[in-house]
Amino acid sequence: MSADDTKGSAQVMRALRMVTLLAAEPLRGLSNKDLATALSCPASYVTRTAESLIELGWAVKDETTGRFRIAREAARIGIRTMAALDQHERQLSEVRRNFTISD
């Protein structure tokens, strides 16, 4: 694995961890300092990662407080995932019913 791959991997992991942290505080959000502390990284890393998440629609910044919050798009992805899992579960139940040997 190259140094660029390792750096990219660390950035992806930080972004995913940040989304998880923001999801736990959907109303209040988290400050740059809160996130830097939780992620054990410099505040500048949080700023860059937050900018990417905002650009992708996964996070928003409250300009009044400066705090970051999870964006609705991230919640929608979770809802769509749960709906898809429910659909697959129903399909699997149907397959199981069809293959059950009845007396």
TITI-518474 format. One line per field, with one value per atom (N, C-alpha, C): residue number from 0; residue in three letters; chain; atom name; x, z, y. Coordinates in steps of 0.001 Angstrom, whole numbers, plus 500000, padded with zeros to 6 digits. Layout:
nr: NUM/...
rest: ALA/...
kette: A/...
atom: CA/...
px: X/...
pz: Z/...
py: Y/...
This chain:
nr: 0/0/0/1/1/1/2/2/2/3/3/3/4/4/4/5/5/5/6/6/6/7/7/7/8/8/8/9/9/9/10/10/10/11/11/11/12/12/12/13/13/13/14/14/14/15/15/15/16/16/16/17/17/17/18/18/18/19/19/19/20/20/20/21/21/21/22/22/22/23/23/23/24/24/24/25/25/25/26/26/26/27/27/27/28/28/28/29/29/29/30/30/30/31/31/31/32/32/32/33/33/33/34/34/34/35/35/35/36/36/36/37/37/37/38/38/38/39/39/39/40/40/40/41/41/41/42/42/42/43/43/43/44/44/44/45/45/45/46/46/46/47/47/47/48/48/48/49/49/49/50/50/50/51/51/51/52/52/52/53/53/53/54/54/54/55/55/55/56/56/56/57/57/57/58/58/58/59/59/59/60/60/60/61/61/61/62/62/62/63/63/63/64/64/64/65/65/65/66/66/66/67/67/67/68/68/68/69/69/69/70/70/70/71/71/71/72/72/72/73/73/73/74/74/74/75/75/75/76/76/76/77/77/77/78/78/78/79/79/79/80/80/80/81/81/81/82/82/82/83/83/83/84/84/84/85/85/85/86/86/86/87/87/87/88/88/88/89/89/89/90/90/90/91/91/91/92/92/92/93/93/93/94/94/94/95/95/95/96/96/96/97/97/97/98/98/98/99/99/99/100/100/100/101/101/101/102/102/102
rest: MET/MET/MET/SER/SER/SER/ALA/ALA/ALA/ASP/ASP/ASP/ASP/ASP/ASP/THR/THR/THR/LYS/LYS/LYS/GLY/GLY/GLY/SER/SER/SER/ALA/ALA/ALA/GLN/GLN/GLN/VAL/VAL/VAL/MET/MET/MET/ARG/ARG/ARG/ALA/ALA/ALA/LEU/LEU/LEU/ARG/ARG/ARG/MET/MET/MET/VAL/VAL/VAL/THR/THR/THR/LEU/LEU/LEU/LEU/LEU/LEU/ALA/ALA/ALA/ALA/ALA/ALA/GLU/GLU/GLU/PRO/PRO/PRO/LEU/LEU/LEU/ARG/ARG/ARG/GLY/GLY/GLY/LEU/LEU/LEU/SER/SER/SER/ASN/ASN/ASN/LYS/LYS/LYS/ASP/ASP/ASP/LEU/LEU/LEU/ALA/ALA/ALA/THR/THR/THR/ALA/ALA/ALA/LEU/LEU/LEU/SER/SER/SER/CYS/CYS/CYS/PRO/PRO/PRO/ALA/ALA/ALA/SER/SER/SER/TYR/TYR/TYR/VAL/VAL/VAL/THR/THR/THR/ARG/ARG/ARG/THR/THR/THR/ALA/ALA/ALA/GLU/GLU/GLU/SER/SER/SER/LEU/LEU/LEU/ILE/ILE/ILE/GLU/GLU/GLU/LEU/LEU/LEU/GLY/GLY/GLY/TRP/TRP/TRP/ALA/ALA/ALA/VAL/VAL/VAL/LYS/LYS/LYS/ASP/ASP/ASP/GLU/GLU/GLU/THR/THR/THR/THR/THR/THR/GLY/GLY/GLY/ARG/ARG/ARG/PHE/PHE/PHE/ARG/ARG/ARG/ILE/ILE/ILE/ALA/ALA/ALA/ARG/ARG/ARG/GLU/GLU/GLU/ALA/ALA/ALA/ALA/ALA/ALA/ARG/ARG/ARG/ILE/ILE/ILE/GLY/GLY/GLY/ILE/ILE/ILE/ARG/ARG/ARG/THR/THR/THR/MET/MET/MET/ALA/ALA/ALA/ALA/ALA/ALA/LEU/LEU/LEU/ASP/ASP/ASP/GLN/GLN/GLN/HIS/HIS/HIS/GLU/GLU/GLU/ARG/ARG/ARG/GLN/GLN/GLN/LEU/LEU/LEU/SER/SER/SER/GLU/GLU/GLU/VAL/VAL/VAL/ARG/ARG/ARG/ARG/ARG/ARG/ASN/ASN/ASN/PHE/PHE/PHE/THR/THR/THR/ILE/ILE/ILE/SER/SER/SER/ASP/ASP/ASP
kette: A/A/A/A/A/A/A/A/A/A/A/A/A/A/A/A/A/A/A/A/A/A/A/A/A/A/A/A/A/A/A/A/A/A/A/A/A/A/A/A/A/A/A/A/A/A/A/A/A/A/A/A/A/A/A/A/A/A/A/A/A/A/A/A/A/A/A/A/A/A/A/A/A/A/A/A/A/A/A/A/A/A/A/A/A/A/A/A/A/A/A/A/A/A/A/A/A/A/A/A/A/A/A/A/A/A/A/A/A/A/A/A/A/A/A/A/A/A/A/A/A/A/A/A/A/A/A/A/A/A/A/A/A/A/A/A/A/A/A/A/A/A/A/A/A/A/A/A/A/A/A/A/A/A/A/A/A/A/A/A/A/A/A/A/A/A/A/A/A/A/A/A/A/A/A/A/A/A/A/A/A/A/A/A/A/A/A/A/A/A/A/A/A/A/A/A/A/A/A/A/A/A/A/A/A/A/A/A/A/A/A/A/A/A/A/A/A/A/A/A/A/A/A/A/A/A/A/A/A/A/A/A/A/A/A/A/A/A/A/A/A/A/A/A/A/A/A/A/A/A/A/A/A/A/A/A/A/A/A/A/A/A/A/A/A/A/A/A/A/A/A/A/A/A/A/A/A/A/A/A/A/A/A/A/A/A/A/A/A/A/A/A/A/A/A/A/A/A/A/A/A/A/A/A/A/A/A/A/A
atom: N/CA/C/N/CA/C/N/CA/C/N/CA/C/N/CA/C/N/CA/C/N/CA/C/N/CA/C/N/CA/C/N/CA/C/N/CA/C/N/CA/C/N/CA/C/N/CA/C/N/CA/C/N/CA/C/N/CA/C/N/CA/C/N/CA/C/N/CA/C/N/CA/C/N/CA/C/N/CA/C/N/CA/C/N/CA/C/N/CA/C/N/CA/C/N/CA/C/N/CA/C/N/CA/C/N/CA/C/N/CA/C/N/CA/C/N/CA/C/N/CA/C/N/CA/C/N/CA/C/N/CA/C/N/CA/C/N/CA/C/N/CA/C/N/CA/C/N/CA/C/N/CA/C/N/CA/C/N/CA/C/N/CA/C/N/CA/C/N/CA/C/N/CA/C/N/CA/C/N/CA/C/N/CA/C/N/CA/C/N/CA/C/N/CA/C/N/CA/C/N/CA/C/N/CA/C/N/CA/C/N/CA/C/N/CA/C/N/CA/C/N/CA/C/N/CA/C/N/CA/C/N/CA/C/N/CA/C/N/CA/C/N/CA/C/N/CA/C/N/CA/C/N/CA/C/N/CA/C/N/CA/C/N/CA/C/N/CA/C/N/CA/C/N/CA/C/N/CA/C/N/CA/C/N/CA/C/N/CA/C/N/CA/C/N/CA/C/N/CA/C/N/CA/C/N/CA/C/N/CA/C/N/CA/C/N/CA/C/N/CA/C/N/CA/C/N/CA/C/N/CA/C/N/CA/C/N/CA/C/N/CA/C/N/CA/C/N/CA/C/N/CA/C/N/CA/C/N/CA/C
px: 500851/500000/500886/500608/501414/501046/501890/501631/500338/500082/498836/497618/497732/496623/496355/497422/497285/496647/497093/496541/495055/494740/493347/492480/493018/492296/492009/492980/492806/491743/491712/490719/489318/489188/487876/487421/488314/487964/487562/488277/487942/486556/486270/484963/483839/484037/483001/482806/483893/483784/483090/483381/482747/481240/480833/479403/478742/479395/478858/478715/479717/479649/478531/478422/477387/475991/475859/474559/474098/475035/474690/474227/474471/474083/473357/472216/471578/471018/470636/470058/471099/471913/472910/474116/474489/475690/476938/478074/479363/480263/481045/481983/483206/483981/485236/486110/486164/486987/486456/485132/484522/484947/484844/485174/486669/487504/488953/489339/488729/489002/488537/487312/486750/487512/488013/488715/490226/490692/492134/492938/492519/493228/493230/494072/494096/492780/492422/491197/491195/492362/492426/491960/492217/491737/490208/489665/488204/487602/488194/487688/487665/488768/488835/487829/487734/486791/485359/485058/483711/483364/484319/484060/483656/484335/483996/482609/482308/480991/479879/480144/479158/478952/480037/479950/479130/479258/478527/477099/476758/475410/475214/476302/476217/476272/476722/476826/476451/476084/475801/476501/476790/477394/476415/476115/475258/476127/475866/476693/476563/475473/475285/476198/476242/477018/478366/478508/479744/479797/478725/478691/478273/478777/478438/477346/476427/475357/475255/474665/474394/473342/473472/472510/471411/470311/469174/469532/470433/470808/471379/472188/472750/471632/470660/469523/468709/468528/467780/468462/469769/470507/470249/470255/469951/468545/467598/466200/466063/466704/466641/467285/468368/469039/468133/467486/466575/465400/464857/463751/464191/465389/465907/466129/466656/466855/465523/464513/463175/462633/462810/462344/463062/464361/465124/464714/464422/463973/462636/461723/460440/460651/461540/461831/462445/463336/463960/462920/462016/460949/460086/459803/459013/459737/461020/461805/461786/461963/461940/460583/459502/458161/457994/458495/458363/459162/460211/461032/460773/459798/459451/458625/459039/458308/457112/455953/454757/454296/453694/453215/451922
pz: 500000/500000/500000/499117/499007/500103/500250/501246/500916/499601/499198/499563/499384/499747/501245/502029/503483/503898/503285/503596/503214/502025/501577/502475/502899/503794/505126/505642/506911/506765/505617/505393/505319/504634/504545/505920/506670/508023/508904/508799/509598/509202/507905/507446/507953/507882/508361/509870/510595/512049/512371/511577/511801/511567/510511/510246/511417/511938/513082/514299/514557/515689/515497/514288/514021/514121/513721/513799/515246/516178/517591/518214/517523/518019/516916/516429/515264/515499/516696/516960/517378/518331/518878/517967/517316/516485/517337/516672/517358/516820/517706/517285/516648/515982/515396/516483/517631/518749/519276/519419/519871/518952/517652/516670/516681/516764/516795/518006/519134/520350/520193/519715/519555/518519/517481/516408/516644/517698/518016/516808/516273/515124/515229/514445/514461/513946/514451/514036/512532/511947/510505/509705/510215/509553/509594/510748/510898/509907/509790/508872/507442/506996/505623/505406/506383/506263/506255/507130/507189/505867/505270/503979/502929/502923/501968/502254/503528/503890/503545/503732/503386/501870/501129/499661/499155/499824/499430/499976/500835/501389/502604/503224/504392/505707/505662/506879/506523/507538/507390/508524/508281/509319/509676/510959/511460/511534/510650/510585/511832/512569/513798/514906/515074/516173/515723/514425/513915/514106/514626/514895/513638/513534/512417/512842/511925/512180/511002/511270/510209/509287/508003/507044/506783/506259/505973/504988/504054/503056/503734/504762/505471/506133/506698/507312/506254/505107/504017/503564/503520/503123/504126/505405/506435/506293/506021/505856/504628/503516/502303/502541/503278/503582/504405/505416/506246/505424/504537/503683/502765/502206/501336/502122/503333/504171/504512/504824/505100/503884/502703/501472/501250/501449/501284/502319/503523/504564/504172/503622/503160/502026/501106/499992/500495/501446/502011/502732/503456/504137/503122/502006/500943/500373/500130/499608/500619/501881/502918/502956/502875/502862/501659/500512/499298/499360/500154/500233/501481/502261/503445/503031/503513/503206/504140/503546/504360/504348/505442/505564/504863
py: 498818/500000/501231/502178/503388/504384/505385/506436/507179/507394/508061/507229/505889/505000/505067/505058/505117/506440/507531/508853/508901/508402/508385/507538/506415/505516/506202/506913/507627/508715/509388/510438/509844/508720/508066/507619/507011/506551/507729/508832/510016/510534/510574/511061/510166/508858/507939/508062/508195/508375/509696/510722/512023/511929/511247/511073/510358/509341/508599/509512/510325/511259/512287/512821/513814/513206/511964/511292/511136/511083/510937/512260/513366/514701/515470/514949/515565/516973/517292/518613/519636/519272/520201/520333/519222/519233/519226/519298/519278/520379/520944/521988/521337/522160/521692/521080/521751/521263/519935/519809/518550/517403/517653/516620/516293/517315/517088/516245/516528/515756/514314/514139/512793/511972/512637/511939/511876/512519/512573/513048/514189/514740/516260/516909/518371/518957/520123/520795/521071/521296/521552/520337/519132/517913/517861/518246/518267/519251/520416/521435/520914/520317/519789/518659/517774/516655/517166/518116/518700/519381/520066/520718/519683/518550/517487/516926/516695/516160/517142/518418/519448/519467/519404/519401/518216/517074/515872/515838/516796/516840/515954/515526/514645/515400/516653/517465/518897/519641/521071/521805/523069/523898/524994/525093/526164/527423/528364/529575/530443/530272/531038/530534/529212/528621/528065/527829/527226/525717/525145/523702/522943/521725/520861/519888/519621/518656/517704/516560/515598/516211/516003/516541/515523/516001/515122/514025/514308/513289/512048/512232/511082/510279/510967/510272/509539/510172/509521/508235/508251/507048/505932/506269/505274/504719/505596/505167/504273/504676/503848/502481/502458/501192/500292/500851/500053/499533/500356/499921/498788/498893/497830/496547/496664/495480/494823/495633/495095/494348/494925/494283/492949/492927/491688/490633/491103/490181/489543/490337/489796/488789/489109/488201/486895/486984/485783/484938/485576/484834/484100/484751/484130/482906/483048/481916/480775/481086/480036/479339/480120/479529/478600/479006/478203/476904/476869/475676/474839/475229/474465/473259/472113/470874/470787/470684/470560/469110/468733/467358/467157
